[in-house]
Amino acid sequence: MPGTRMREAIGAGAAVGFLTLMIFVFPLWGVPGETLGSSAGFEGTPHGETRLIVDTDMGLDDARALFILAGFPGVDIEIVMTVEGSAAAGTGADNAIGLLETAGLADVRVLRGRSYPALEPPPWRAMAESLGGSAFPPPRALSQAPLDKDAHSRIAGALPGATVLSIGPAGNLARIERLRPGTLRTTLVIIPVHLDGTAVKGWNLERDPEAAAVVLEKAGEVVLVDTDAPVDDRHILCDLVGDTPAVRWILATVCGEDRAHSFIHDELGAAAAARPDLFETGSERYTVSLSDGTLRLAPGRTGNIRVARLRDSSALESFIHACWESPGAPEHEHVHASGGFADPIAAMRSFHGHLGPYVVIGYRMGRIALETTGSAGHFGIGARVYSTLEPPRSCLIDGVQMGSGCTLGKRNIAIEAYDGPPYAVFATNGGDTVIVSLLPAIPDSIARWIESEGVEDAGMRIWEMDEEALFSIGGPRR
């Protein structure tokens, strides 16, 4: 086994770290008329367990809301359900997985929910599905499953006592309630909305008002978060610091000239689910009715609906920034630069055709690049390989692809003809660059080893050597 870094990378790996610091949400929302104390940061937050289910159509503000929840140690996202809305349900589920994996969350169940084939897609569908032109990597460790009958049973078992953040059309929750009446009666549902007098408005609600009416009528407790809050959207979205996945993505999608989807909406719902103390919930209770496609509130002492309004915009801003600027959960082994193939030797033989010294050199170059930059590989990193274009030296191109995940098909690897000792430049989307160069004396040594030992034994010799004996590793060349 080659070198310390390679032994660590291809070993058992670190155990996955999960979040254990939670807060009580249902009991706090459930006290009529209670106004909770405000806190600008995580200090003073009541600790407990918020079991959170997110029902989303994966618009850009939905993605920002998920990043808030992923960056806050007080919630446990158990399930993400997608529904057709801003994005199609399947693409939305893939995007949700990409976000969760980017944020280091590996234990979330992602369910692909209801579609609306009879409805026209919204004009912003392409923007939502491309995540504003800054897509996350496709699913790797997590996978989506359909919200079928078996999943309905699991959801029905998870909903009692859970908090549901509803930031998409309500078709999933309504279908579960219709198939299993009474499922929602012990559930807190939080919905960001626009209130116009007694009318409850919002694109998600108006997409399927009948389903929304079912949820608003049947949930045990509903908190409508008033999105007409006096917040500086642009300041919250663009005055970010640090180099976290959330910050990089938000600045790339919102703060350019296009300012795609640059309003705070579902983010308020996420904040209310995580930090109810930032909101004031009135004692008035309401019931809901649906008339001519419009949902309307009516006062009622036994009503299950209350309205929450933001107390302090500066406290909200501090909270959201703290979440987005947090590095998130510890990355799980599959997403972090880990062991690559379970049996790299067999994989190189299978892919390349045999175990030659240069395919091993390329593989090790790729692994060193991932370990040095902290990249997960495959996506978010590119390689430029400088080598002669004739075997055996050009065989390292196959190895670089296997070791780094940069491949010709994804177009994130380029080859440059070069007659000297081969080297490769790796650069991540976050700006990290590393150059891995084969030491000048190694090619002549390889030629001697092949003559005396044969090509595969020469490959195993390269595999077992310490990386310091093979490579120089440095930053960008000037």
C-alpha positions as CSV (number, residue, x, y, z in Angstrom):
1,M,0.0,0.0,0.0
2,P,1.6,3.3,-1.1
3,G,2.4,6.2,1.3
4,T,0.6,7.5,4.4
5,R,-2.0,9.4,2.5
6,M,-3.0,6.5,0.3
7,R,-3.2,4.1,3.3
8,E,-5.6,6.6,5.0
9,A,-7.6,7.1,1.8
10,I,-8.1,3.4,1.0
11,G,-8.5,2.2,4.6
12,A,-11.7,1.8,6.4
13,G,-12.3,5.6,6.6
14,A,-13.7,7.7,9.4
15,A,-17.1,7.0,10.9
16,V,-19.9,9.3,9.8
17,G,-20.6,12.1,12.2
18,F,-24.3,12.9,12.7
19,L,-26.1,15.8,14.4
20,T,-27.4,15.3,17.9
21,L,-28.2,18.8,19.1
22,M,-31.9,19.5,18.5
23,I,-34.7,21.9,19.7
24,F,-38.3,21.5,20.7
25,V,-40.6,23.1,18.2
26,F,-44.0,21.6,18.5
27,P,-44.5,22.4,22.2
28,L,-43.3,26.0,21.7
29,W,-45.7,26.7,18.7
30,G,-48.5,24.9,20.5
31,V,-48.9,27.4,23.4
32,P,-51.6,29.8,22.3
33,G,-50.4,33.4,22.3
34,E,-47.0,32.7,23.7
35,T,-44.2,35.1,22.5
36,L,-40.8,33.6,22.9
37,G,-37.6,35.5,23.6
38,S,-35.5,36.6,20.7
39,S,-31.9,35.5,20.2
40,A,-29.6,36.7,17.4
41,G,-27.4,33.5,17.4
42,F,-27.5,29.9,18.4
43,E,-26.8,30.8,22.1
44,G,-29.9,30.4,24.3
45,T,-31.7,28.2,21.8
46,P,-33.8,25.6,23.7
47,H,-32.3,22.2,23.0
48,G,-34.3,19.0,22.3
49,E,-35.3,17.1,19.2
50,T,-37.0,18.6,16.2
51,R,-37.8,15.8,13.8
52,L,-38.2,17.7,10.5
53,I,-39.8,16.6,7.3
54,V,-39.4,19.0,4.3
55,D,-41.9,19.0,1.5
56,T,-40.4,21.0,-1.4
57,D,-40.6,21.8,-5.1
58,M,-36.9,22.7,-5.1
59,G,-37.0,26.3,-6.4
60,L,-34.0,28.4,-5.7
61,D,-35.4,29.8,-2.4
62,D,-36.2,26.2,-1.4
63,A,-32.6,25.3,-1.9
64,R,-31.5,28.2,0.2
65,A,-34.0,27.1,2.9
66,L,-32.5,23.6,2.9
67,F,-29.0,25.1,3.3
68,I,-30.3,27.0,6.4
69,L,-31.5,23.8,7.9
70,A,-28.4,21.9,7.0
71,G,-26.2,24.5,8.7
72,F,-28.2,24.6,11.9
73,P,-27.3,22.0,14.6
74,G,-30.8,22.1,16.2
75,V,-32.8,20.2,13.6
76,D,-32.7,16.7,12.3
77,I,-33.9,16.5,8.7
78,E,-35.4,13.0,8.5
79,I,-37.1,13.1,5.1
80,V,-37.2,15.4,2.1
81,M,-40.2,14.9,-0.2
82,T,-40.3,16.6,-3.6
83,V,-43.4,17.6,-5.5
84,E,-43.7,19.1,-8.9
85,G,-43.8,22.8,-8.9
86,S,-40.9,25.1,-9.6
87,A,-38.9,21.9,-10.6
88,A,-40.3,18.6,-11.8
89,A,-40.4,16.0,-8.9
90,G,-37.7,13.8,-10.2
91,T,-35.2,16.5,-11.1
92,G,-36.1,18.3,-7.9
93,A,-35.2,15.1,-5.9
94,D,-31.9,14.8,-7.7
95,N,-31.1,18.4,-6.9
96,A,-32.1,17.9,-3.3
97,I,-29.8,15.0,-3.0
98,G,-27.0,17.0,-4.6
99,L,-27.5,19.8,-2.0
100,L,-27.7,17.4,0.9
101,E,-24.5,15.6,-0.1
102,T,-22.8,18.9,-0.7
103,A,-23.8,19.9,2.8
104,G,-22.5,16.6,4.2
105,L,-25.8,15.1,5.1
106,A,-25.9,11.4,4.3
107,D,-28.8,10.1,6.4
108,V,-31.8,11.8,4.8
109,R,-34.5,9.8,3.0
110,V,-35.4,11.5,-0.3
111,L,-38.8,10.7,-1.8
112,R,-40.0,11.7,-5.2
113,G,-43.6,12.7,-4.8
114,R,-46.6,14.0,-6.8
115,S,-46.5,15.3,-10.4
116,Y,-49.1,17.5,-12.1
117,P,-49.0,16.5,-15.7
118,A,-52.2,18.5,-16.6
119,L,-50.6,21.8,-15.4
120,E,-48.3,23.9,-17.5
121,P,-44.8,24.2,-16.0
122,P,-44.0,27.6,-14.6
123,P,-41.9,30.0,-16.8
124,W,-39.0,29.6,-14.4
125,R,-38.9,25.8,-14.6
126,A,-35.6,25.7,-16.5
127,M,-33.9,28.1,-14.0
128,A,-35.1,26.0,-11.1
129,E,-34.0,22.7,-12.5
130,S,-30.6,24.0,-13.5
131,L,-30.3,25.6,-10.0
132,G,-29.7,29.0,-11.5
133,G,-27.0,27.6,-13.7
134,S,-24.9,26.4,-10.7
135,A,-26.0,22.8,-10.3
136,F,-24.8,20.4,-7.6
137,P,-23.2,17.1,-8.4
138,P,-25.7,14.3,-9.2
139,P,-26.6,11.7,-6.5
140,R,-23.8,9.5,-5.3
141,A,-24.4,8.2,-1.8
142,L,-28.1,9.0,-1.4
143,S,-30.8,7.9,-3.8
144,Q,-34.4,8.9,-4.4
145,A,-37.4,6.6,-4.0
146,P,-40.9,7.1,-5.2
147,L,-43.6,8.2,-2.7
148,D,-45.5,5.0,-3.3
149,K,-47.8,2.9,-1.0
150,D,-44.9,1.5,0.9
151,A,-43.4,5.0,1.4
152,H,-46.8,6.3,2.4
153,S,-46.8,3.8,5.3
154,R,-43.3,5.0,6.4
155,I,-44.4,8.6,6.1
156,A,-47.5,7.9,8.1
157,G,-45.4,6.4,10.8
158,A,-43.0,9.4,10.8
159,L,-45.5,12.2,10.8
160,P,-47.0,12.0,14.3
161,G,-45.0,14.4,16.5
162,A,-42.9,15.6,13.6
163,T,-42.6,19.1,12.2
164,V,-43.3,19.5,8.5
165,L,-42.0,22.5,6.6
166,S,-44.2,22.8,3.5
167,I,-42.4,24.8,0.8
168,G,-44.0,23.3,-2.3
169,P,-47.5,22.5,-3.5
170,A,-49.4,20.5,-0.9
171,G,-50.2,17.4,-3.1
172,N,-48.0,15.0,-1.2
173,L,-49.3,15.8,2.3
174,A,-52.9,15.8,1.0
175,R,-52.6,12.5,-0.7
176,I,-51.1,10.9,2.5
177,E,-54.0,12.3,4.5
178,R,-56.6,11.1,2.0
179,L,-55.1,7.6,1.9
180,R,-54.6,7.4,5.7
181,P,-57.2,9.7,7.3
182,G,-56.0,11.2,10.6
183,T,-52.3,11.0,9.8
184,L,-51.8,14.7,10.1
185,R,-53.7,15.3,13.3
186,T,-50.6,15.2,15.5
187,T,-48.4,17.0,13.1
188,L,-47.2,20.6,13.1
189,V,-47.1,22.1,9.6
190,I,-45.2,25.3,8.9
191,I,-46.1,27.2,5.6
192,P,-44.7,30.5,4.4
193,V,-47.5,32.5,2.9
194,H,-48.6,36.0,1.8
195,L,-51.6,37.3,3.7
196,D,-54.0,39.6,1.9
197,G,-56.7,40.4,4.5
198,T,-58.4,37.1,5.1
199,A,-57.0,35.5,1.9
200,V,-54.1,33.2,2.2
201,K,-52.0,33.4,-0.9
202,G,-48.8,32.1,-2.4
203,W,-47.8,30.3,-5.6
204,N,-47.4,27.0,-3.9
205,L,-50.9,27.2,-2.4
206,E,-52.5,28.4,-5.6
207,R,-50.9,25.6,-7.6
208,D,-53.1,23.1,-5.9
209,P,-55.6,24.9,-3.6
210,E,-57.7,21.8,-3.0
211,A,-54.7,19.9,-1.6
212,A,-53.7,23.0,0.5
213,A,-57.2,23.1,2.0
214,V,-56.9,19.5,3.1
215,V,-53.6,20.1,4.8
216,L,-54.8,23.4,6.5
217,E,-58.0,21.6,7.7
218,K,-56.5,18.3,8.9
219,A,-53.1,19.1,10.4
220,G,-53.1,19.2,14.2
221,E,-51.3,22.6,14.2
222,V,-50.6,24.9,11.3
223,V,-48.4,28.0,11.6
224,L,-48.6,30.4,8.6
225,V,-45.4,32.4,8.4
226,D,-46.1,35.9,7.1
227,T,-43.6,36.5,4.3
228,D,-44.3,40.2,4.1
229,A,-41.6,40.9,6.6
230,P,-39.4,44.0,6.5
231,V,-36.2,42.3,5.5
232,D,-33.4,43.5,3.1
233,D,-33.4,40.6,0.7
234,R,-30.3,41.7,-1.2
235,H,-28.3,42.3,2.0
236,I,-29.2,38.9,3.4
237,L,-28.4,37.1,0.2
238,C,-25.2,38.9,-0.9
239,D,-23.4,40.1,2.2
240,L,-22.0,36.7,3.0
241,V,-18.5,35.8,4.1
242,G,-16.5,32.6,4.1
243,D,-16.1,29.7,1.7
244,T,-18.8,27.2,2.5
245,P,-20.9,25.3,-0.1
246,A,-24.0,27.5,0.7
247,V,-22.1,30.8,0.4
248,R,-20.5,29.7,-2.9
249,W,-23.8,28.6,-4.4
250,I,-25.8,31.6,-3.2
251,L,-23.3,34.1,-4.4
252,A,-23.0,32.4,-7.8
253,T,-26.8,32.2,-8.4
254,V,-28.2,35.4,-6.8
255,C,-25.6,38.1,-6.7
256,G,-24.7,38.5,-10.3
257,E,-26.4,40.7,-12.8
258,D,-29.4,38.4,-13.3
259,R,-30.3,38.2,-9.6
260,A,-32.2,35.0,-10.2
261,H,-35.1,34.3,-7.7
262,S,-33.6,36.8,-5.3
263,F,-36.2,37.1,-2.6
264,I,-36.5,35.8,0.9
265,H,-39.6,33.5,1.1
266,D,-39.1,29.9,1.9
267,E,-36.0,31.0,4.0
268,L,-38.5,32.5,6.5
269,G,-40.3,29.2,6.7
270,A,-37.0,27.4,7.4
271,A,-36.1,30.0,10.0
272,A,-39.4,29.5,11.7
273,A,-39.0,25.7,11.8
274,A,-35.5,26.0,13.3
275,R,-35.8,29.1,15.5
276,P,-39.5,29.8,16.5
277,D,-38.2,32.3,19.0
278,L,-37.4,34.7,16.2
279,F,-41.1,35.0,15.5
280,E,-44.1,36.2,17.4
281,T,-47.2,34.0,17.1
282,G,-50.5,35.6,17.9
283,S,-53.1,34.1,20.2
284,E,-55.8,34.3,17.5
285,R,-56.8,31.0,16.0
286,Y,-58.3,30.4,12.6
287,T,-60.1,27.9,10.5
288,V,-59.8,27.9,6.7
289,S,-62.3,27.6,3.8
290,L,-61.8,27.3,0.1
291,S,-64.0,29.4,-2.2
292,D,-63.5,30.0,-5.9
293,G,-60.0,28.8,-5.6
294,T,-59.1,31.2,-2.8
295,L,-58.2,30.0,0.7
296,R,-59.7,32.3,3.4
297,L,-59.2,32.4,7.2
298,A,-62.0,32.8,9.7
299,P,-61.5,33.3,13.4
300,G,-62.4,30.3,15.5
301,R,-61.5,29.5,19.1
302,T,-60.9,25.8,18.3
303,G,-59.1,26.6,15.1
304,N,-55.8,24.8,14.3
305,I,-54.2,27.7,12.4
306,R,-52.2,30.6,13.8
307,V,-50.0,33.3,12.2
308,A,-46.4,34.0,12.9
309,R,-44.7,37.2,12.1
310,L,-41.0,38.1,12.3
311,R,-39.9,40.0,15.4
312,D,-36.5,41.3,14.5
313,S,-35.0,41.4,11.0
314,S,-31.4,41.8,12.3
315,A,-31.8,38.7,14.4
316,L,-33.1,36.8,11.4
317,E,-30.2,38.0,9.3
318,S,-27.7,36.9,11.9
319,F,-29.3,33.5,12.2
320,I,-29.4,32.9,8.4
321,H,-25.9,34.1,7.8
322,A,-24.6,31.8,10.7
323,C,-26.3,28.8,9.0
324,W,-25.1,29.6,5.5
325,E,-21.6,30.4,6.7
326,S,-21.4,27.2,8.7
327,P,-19.3,24.4,7.1
328,G,-22.2,22.1,7.8
329,A,-22.2,18.5,8.9
330,P,-19.0,16.4,8.8
331,E,-18.8,15.0,5.2
332,H,-19.6,11.4,5.0
333,E,-17.0,9.0,3.6
334,H,-18.5,8.5,0.2
335,V,-18.7,12.2,-0.6
336,H,-15.4,13.2,0.9
337,A,-12.2,12.1,-0.9
338,S,-12.2,8.6,0.4
339,G,-10.9,5.2,-0.7
340,G,-12.0,5.3,-4.4
341,F,-12.4,1.7,-5.5
342,A,-12.7,-1.1,-3.0
343,D,-9.9,-2.9,-4.9
344,P,-8.0,-0.3,-6.9
345,I,-5.6,-2.9,-8.4
346,A,-8.4,-5.0,-9.8
347,A,-10.2,-1.9,-11.0
348,M,-7.1,-0.7,-12.9
349,R,-6.6,-4.1,-14.5
350,S,-10.3,-4.2,-15.5
351,F,-10.4,-0.6,-16.9
352,H,-7.0,-0.3,-18.4
353,G,-6.4,-3.9,-19.4
354,H,-3.4,-4.6,-17.2
355,L,-1.5,-3.1,-14.2
356,G,1.2,-1.0,-15.8
357,P,3.3,1.5,-13.9
358,Y,2.0,4.6,-15.6
359,V,-1.7,3.8,-15.0
360,V,-0.7,3.4,-11.3
361,I,1.1,6.7,-11.4
362,G,-2.0,8.5,-12.9
363,Y,-4.3,6.9,-10.3
364,R,-2.1,8.0,-7.5
365,M,-1.8,11.5,-9.0
366,G,-5.6,11.7,-8.9
367,R,-5.9,10.5,-5.4
368,I,-3.2,12.9,-4.1
369,A,-5.1,15.8,-5.8
370,L,-8.4,14.9,-4.0
371,E,-6.7,14.5,-0.6
372,T,-4.7,17.7,-1.0
373,T,-7.7,19.9,-2.1
374,G,-10.3,18.1,0.0
375,S,-12.4,17.6,-3.1
376,A,-15.0,14.8,-3.3
377,G,-13.8,14.1,-6.9
378,H,-15.8,13.6,-10.1
379,F,-17.5,17.0,-10.0
380,G,-16.3,20.4,-8.9
381,I,-12.7,19.6,-10.0
382,G,-10.8,19.6,-13.3
383,A,-7.6,18.1,-14.4
384,R,-5.1,19.1,-17.1
385,V,-2.5,16.4,-17.8
386,Y,0.8,17.1,-19.5
387,S,2.3,13.9,-21.0
388,T,3.6,12.4,-24.2
389,L,0.7,11.0,-26.1
390,E,2.2,7.6,-26.8
391,P,2.2,4.5,-24.5
392,P,3.4,3.7,-22.0
393,R,3.5,7.2,-20.5
394,S,0.1,8.2,-21.9
395,C,-1.4,5.3,-19.9
396,L,-1.3,7.6,-16.9
397,I,-4.3,9.5,-18.5
398,D,-6.4,6.5,-17.7
399,G,-5.1,6.4,-14.2
400,V,-5.8,10.1,-13.6
401,Q,-9.4,9.6,-14.7
402,M,-9.9,6.7,-12.3
403,G,-8.1,8.4,-9.3
404,S,-9.7,11.8,-9.6
405,G,-13.0,11.1,-11.3
406,C,-12.2,13.8,-13.9
407,T,-13.2,12.1,-17.2
408,L,-13.3,12.8,-20.9
409,G,-17.0,12.2,-21.0
410,K,-17.7,14.9,-18.4
411,R,-15.2,17.2,-20.2
412,N,-13.4,18.0,-16.9
413,I,-10.1,16.7,-18.1
414,A,-7.8,18.0,-20.8
415,I,-4.6,16.5,-22.3
416,E,-1.6,18.5,-23.4
417,A,1.3,17.0,-25.4
418,Y,4.5,17.3,-23.3
419,D,7.8,15.6,-23.7
420,G,9.2,16.0,-20.2
421,P,8.3,14.0,-17.1
422,P,4.5,14.0,-16.9
423,Y,2.6,16.2,-14.5
424,A,-1.0,17.1,-13.9
425,V,-2.7,20.3,-12.7
426,F,-5.9,19.9,-10.7
427,A,-8.2,22.9,-9.9
428,T,-11.4,22.9,-7.9
429,N,-14.4,25.1,-8.4
430,G,-13.5,26.7,-5.1
431,G,-10.2,27.9,-6.4
432,D,-7.8,25.3,-4.9
433,T,-5.1,24.2,-7.2
434,V,-2.4,21.5,-6.9
435,I,0.2,20.3,-9.3
436,V,1.4,16.7,-9.0
437,S,4.6,16.0,-11.0
438,L,6.5,12.8,-11.5
439,L,10.1,13.1,-10.4
440,P,12.4,13.4,-13.4
441,A,14.4,10.2,-12.5
442,I,11.3,7.9,-12.4
443,P,10.8,7.3,-16.1
444,D,14.3,5.9,-16.6
445,S,13.8,3.7,-13.5
446,I,10.5,2.4,-14.8
447,A,12.2,1.4,-18.0
448,R,14.8,-0.6,-16.1
449,W,12.1,-2.2,-13.9
450,I,10.1,-3.3,-16.9
451,E,13.1,-4.9,-18.5
452,S,14.1,-6.7,-15.3
453,E,10.8,-7.5,-13.7
454,G,8.0,-7.2,-16.3
455,V,5.3,-4.6,-16.6
456,E,2.9,-5.7,-13.9
457,D,5.7,-6.1,-11.3
458,A,6.9,-2.7,-12.2
459,G,3.3,-1.4,-11.6
460,M,3.2,-3.1,-8.2
461,R,6.5,-1.5,-7.3
462,I,5.1,1.9,-8.1
463,W,2.0,1.1,-6.1
464,E,4.0,0.3,-3.0
465,M,6.4,3.2,-3.1
466,D,6.0,6.2,-0.8
467,E,4.6,9.2,-2.7
468,E,7.6,11.3,-1.7
469,A,9.8,9.0,-3.7
470,L,7.7,9.5,-6.8
471,F,6.2,12.9,-6.9
472,S,6.7,16.6,-6.2
473,I,3.5,18.3,-5.0
474,G,3.0,22.0,-5.2
475,G,0.9,25.0,-6.1
476,P,0.3,26.8,-9.3
477,R,3.3,27.4,-11.6
478,R,4.1,31.0,-12.4
